Amino acid sequence: MATDPALRQDTARQWFQSLRDRICAAFEQLEDDLSGPALKAVGDAPAGRFERTPWTRDAAGGAGEGGGGVMAVMRGRVFEKVGVNVSTVEGRFTPEFAAQFPGAQEDPRFWASGISLVAHLHSPLAPAVHMNTRHIVTAKSWFGGGADITPMFPESDHARADAARFHAALEAACDGADPAYYEKYKAWCDSYFYLPHRNERRGLGGIFYDDLDSGDWDADFAFTKAVGEAFLGCYPPLVAGRMNAAWTEAERRQQLIRRGRYVEFNLLYDRGTQFGLKTGGNTEAILMSLPPQAIWP
C-alpha cells in the first residue's frame, strides 16, 4: 500500500481523473440511447458530447502555489447541462479560512484534489444529481465527499423508487467500509443539504462525509473509491429508466422552480463553492453546478 505522501496524492489524483472519464463515457452513452417521445421533443438535436477545458490556477503567490484542472461540460439532448470537473490545487489558506480545516491552523499550506459533478436533465421526470469526492492535505490528511439525489417531484412514487435505489447503492458502499457509516453519513447529508430559510431539504438525500481520517489512509481511500463506483453503477440506469418518457409543460415549470432551490443552496451554503472561490479556483468550474435555467415564481 502507498505510504509516501506524494505517491498517495498522485494515486488519489489519478483515481479522480479515471472516474471522470468513465462517468463521461456513461453519460455520453445515455445521449446516444435517447428514444421515444423525449427524442421527438428535441427534434434533430445531436447526441451531446463533453467539451473539456483545461484551466490553470493563478500561481502569483510563488512557490507552492498553483495547480489547475479540467472542466468537462456537456449540453445535450438528455442532459440539459452536466459538468464533471477534476482539479488539483495547492497553496495557502488565509487565516480566516484556515480555521475551518483540520491542520490548517498549524500550517496554512494545503494540497487538494477531487472530482465534482452536477447534472441537470431536460426531463423533469429524471432526477438531478450531485456527487463529489476529494482528498485534502494540510498538516493532516483526509477525505470527503458524497452524493445526493434531487427529484423534481420528491413526493411522487417514481421519485421515491429512484431514491431508494440510489440510497441502496450508497449504503452498500458504506457497509463495505464500516456498518456505522451509512446512518451517520445519511443523517449528515440530510442536515447539510438543507435550506434553513425555506425550512426544507434540497432533495431526497444520499450521504455526505468530511474530514475522514480514520488513521488508515488506504481504508479511507478505498471507501472514497467505493462511493464513486456506487454512483457510477447506480445513477446512469436511473436516468435510462426515466429519460424517454414524455413530460408536460406543467412538469417542466415545476422542474425550474426546484432548480431555483438548487441555486439558493449552492450560492448560500455549499462548502465546496466557498472553498473554490476562497482559494483562487476557476470561477466557471466552481459555478458549473448552477442550472442553465431556473425560475422564482
C-alpha positions in Angstrom: 0.0 0.0 0.0 1.1 3.6 -0.7 2.9 5.2 2.3 4.8 8.1 0.6 2.7 11.2 0.9 3.5 12.4 -2.7 2.6 8.9 -4.0 -0.6 8.9 -2.1 -1.6 12.3 -3.6 -0.8 11.2 -7.1 -2.7 8.0 -6.6 -5.8 9.9 -5.5 -5.5 12.4 -8.3 -5.3 9.6 -10.9 -8.3 7.9 -9.4 -10.4 11.1 -9.7 -9.4 11.5 -13.3 -10.2 7.9 -14.2 -13.6 8.1 -12.5 -14.3 11.3 -14.5 -13.5 9.5 -17.8 -15.8 6.6 -17.0 -18.7 8.8 -15.9 -18.4 11.0 -19.0 -18.5 7.8 -21.2 -21.6 6.5 -19.4 -23.4 9.9 -19.8 -22.5 10.1 -23.5 -23.9 6.6 -24.0 -27.2 7.8 -22.5 -27.2 10.7 -25.0 -26.9 8.0 -27.8 -29.7 5.9 -26.3 -32.4 8.5 -26.1 -35.6 7.4 -27.9 -39.4 7.7 -27.9 -41.3 10.8 -27.1 -38.3 12.5 -25.5 -36.3 12.1 -28.7 -39.1 13.6 -30.7 -39.2 16.6 -28.3 -35.6 17.5 -29.1 -36.1 17.1 -32.9 -32.8 16.8 -34.8 -30.6 17.8 -31.9 -27.4 15.6 -32.0 -26.3 13.5 -29.1 -24.3 15.6 -26.6 -20.6 15.2 -26.1 -18.4 16.6 -23.3 -16.3 19.6 -24.0 -13.1 19.6 -21.9 -11.5 22.9 -21.0 -8.2 22.9 -19.0 -7.5 25.7 -16.6 -4.6 26.8 -14.5 -4.7 28.4 -11.1 -3.0 31.7 -10.6 0.4 31.0 -9.1 1.1 34.6 -8.1 1.7 33.5 -4.6 5.1 32.0 -5.6 6.4 28.5 -4.9 3.9 26.0 -3.6 1.0 27.9 -5.2 -0.8 26.8 -8.3 -2.3 23.7 -9.9 -5.4 23.6 -12.0 -7.8 21.2 -13.5 -10.1 20.3 -16.4 -13.7 21.4 -16.7 -15.8 18.9 -18.6 -19.3 20.2 -19.6 -21.9 18.7 -21.8 -25.1 20.3 -23.1 -27.0 17.6 -24.9 -30.5 16.2 -25.5 -30.7 14.1 -22.3 -28.5 16.3 -20.1 -29.5 20.0 -20.4 -26.3 20.7 -18.5 -23.9 18.4 -16.8 -20.4 19.1 -15.5 -17.8 16.6 -14.4 -14.8 18.6 -13.1 -11.4 17.4 -11.8 -9.0 19.8 -10.1 -5.7 19.5 -8.2 -4.5 22.7 -6.5 -2.1 23.8 -3.8 -1.5 27.0 -1.9 -2.0 28.7 1.5 -5.2 29.3 3.3 -6.0 32.8 4.6 -6.0 32.9 8.4 -9.8 33.3 8.4 -10.3 30.3 6.1 -7.7 28.1 7.8 -9.8 27.9 10.9 -12.3 25.8 9.0 -9.9 23.0 8.1 -8.1 20.4 10.2 -4.4 21.0 10.4 -4.6 24.4 8.6 -4.1 26.4 11.7 -0.8 24.6 12.4 0.4 25.1 8.8 -1.7 27.1 6.3 -0.3 25.2 3.3 -2.7 22.9 1.5 -3.0 20.4 -1.3 -6.4 19.3 -2.6 -7.6 17.1 -5.4 -11.1 15.9 -6.3 -13.9 15.3 -8.7 -17.1 17.3 -8.6 -20.3 16.5 -10.7 -23.7 18.1 -11.0 -26.3 17.0 -13.6 -29.4 18.9 -14.7 -31.6 17.0 -17.2 -34.1 18.0 -19.8 -36.7 15.6 -18.5 -38.4 16.8 -15.2 -39.1 13.1 -14.6 -35.4 12.3 -14.2 -33.6 13.4 -11.0 -30.9 16.0 -10.8 -27.8 14.7 -9.0 -24.6 15.8 -7.3 -21.5 13.8 -6.5 -18.1 14.8 -5.4 -15.2 13.2 -3.6 -11.9 14.8 -2.6 -8.6 14.4 -0.8 -7.2 17.4 1.1 -3.8 17.6 2.8 -2.7 20.2 5.3 -0.7 19.3 8.4 -3.3 16.5 8.4 -4.7 14.4 5.6 -8.4 13.5 5.0 -11.1 12.6 2.5 -14.6 13.9 2.0 -17.5 13.9 -0.4 -20.7 12.2 -1.0 -23.7 12.1 -3.4 -27.3 13.3 -3.2 -30.3 13.0 -5.5 -32.8 15.8 -6.3 -36.0 14.6 -7.9 -38.3 17.4 -9.3 -41.4 15.7 -7.7 -40.0 14.4 -4.4 -43.3 13.1 -3.2 -44.1 11.0 -6.3 -43.8 7.2 -6.3 -41.3 7.2 -9.1 -39.0 9.7 -7.3 -39.2 7.6 -4.1 -38.4 4.5 -6.0 -35.4 6.1 -7.6 -34.2 7.5 -4.3 -34.5 4.0 -2.7 -32.2 2.5 -5.4 -29.8 5.4 -5.0 -29.6 5.0 -1.3 -29.2 1.3 -1.5 -26.2 1.6 -3.7 -24.6 4.1 -1.3 -25.5 2.0 1.7 -23.7 -0.9 0.2 -20.6 1.2 -0.4 -20.7 2.3 3.3 -21.3 -1.2 4.6 -18.2 -2.4 2.8 -16.1 0.1 4.9 -18.0 0.4 8.2 -21.6 -0.7 9.0 -22.0 2.5 11.0 -21.1 4.8 8.1 -24.5 4.8 6.2 -26.7 6.0 9.0 -24.1 8.6 10.1 -23.4 9.9 6.7 -27.1 9.8 5.6 -28.0 12.0 8.6 -25.1 14.3 7.8 -26.4 14.7 4.2 -29.9 15.5 5.4 -28.6 18.2 7.7 -26.1 19.6 5.3 -28.3 19.8 2.1 -30.9 21.8 3.9 -32.2 25.3 3.2 -32.9 26.9 6.6 -34.5 30.0 5.1 -37.1 27.7 3.5 -37.2 25.0 6.2 -36.8 22.3 3.6 -34.3 19.8 2.3 -32.8 20.2 -1.1 -33.8 16.7 -2.3 -34.1 13.1 -1.2 -30.7 12.9 0.2 -27.8 10.5 0.0 -24.6 10.6 2.0 -22.2 13.3 3.0 -18.9 12.9 4.8 -15.9 15.2 5.5 -12.7 15.2 7.5 -12.4 11.4 7.2 -9.2 10.4 8.7 -9.6 7.0 10.5 -5.8 6.5 10.8 -5.9 4.1 7.9 -5.3 6.0 4.6 -5.8 3.0 2.4 -9.1 2.2 4.0 -10.4 5.8 3.8 -9.3 5.9 0.1 -11.0 2.6 -0.6 -14.2 3.9 0.8 -13.9 7.1 -1.2 -13.5 5.0 -4.4 -16.4 2.8 -3.4 -18.6 5.9 -3.2 -17.6 6.8 -6.8 -18.2 3.3 -8.0 -21.6 3.2 -6.3 -22.6 6.4 -8.1 -21.4 5.2 -11.5 -23.2 1.9 -11.1 -26.5 3.4 -9.9 -27.2 6.8 -11.5 -26.9 6.1 -15.2 -29.5 3.3 -15.0 -31.9 5.6 -13.1 -31.6 8.2 -15.9 -32.1 5.5 -18.5 -35.3 4.4 -16.8 -36.8 7.9 -16.9 -35.4 9.9 -19.8 -37.5 8.5 -22.7 -40.9 9.3 -21.2 -43.0 12.3 -22.3 -43.5 15.2 -19.9 -45.8 18.2 -19.7 -45.2 22.0 -19.6 -46.5 22.0 -16.1 -43.9 19.4 -15.1 -41.2 21.5 -16.8 -42.3 24.6 -14.8 -42.1 22.6 -11.5 -38.6 21.5 -12.5 -37.5 25.1 -13.0 -38.9 26.0 -9.6 -37.0 23.2 -7.9 -33.8 24.3 -9.7 -34.2 27.7 -8.0 -33.8 25.9 -4.7 -30.6 24.3 -6.0 -29.2 27.7 -6.9 -30.0 29.1 -3.4 -28.2 26.3 -1.6 -25.1 26.3 -3.8 -24.6 30.1 -3.5 -25.5 30.5 0.1 -24.4 27.4 1.9 -22.3 25.0 -0.1 -18.8 24.4 1.4 -17.2 23.3 -1.8 -18.3 26.5 -3.6 -16.8 28.6 -0.8 -13.6 26.6 -0.8 -13.2 27.0 -4.5 -13.9 30.7 -4.5 -11.7 31.5 -1.5 -8.7 29.5 -2.8 -8.5 31.1 -6.2 -10.2 28.3 -8.2 -11.7 28.7 -11.6 -14.9 30.6 -11.2 -16.6 28.9 -14.2 -15.7 25.5 -12.9 -16.9 26.3 -9.4 -20.2 27.7 -10.6 -20.7 24.8 -13.0 -23.2 23.4 -10.6 -25.8 26.1 -11.4 -28.6 25.0 -13.8 -28.9 26.6 -17.2 -32.5 27.8 -16.4 -34.4 28.3 -13.2 -37.4 30.4 -12.0 -38.6 32.0 -8.8 -42.4 32.3 -9.1 
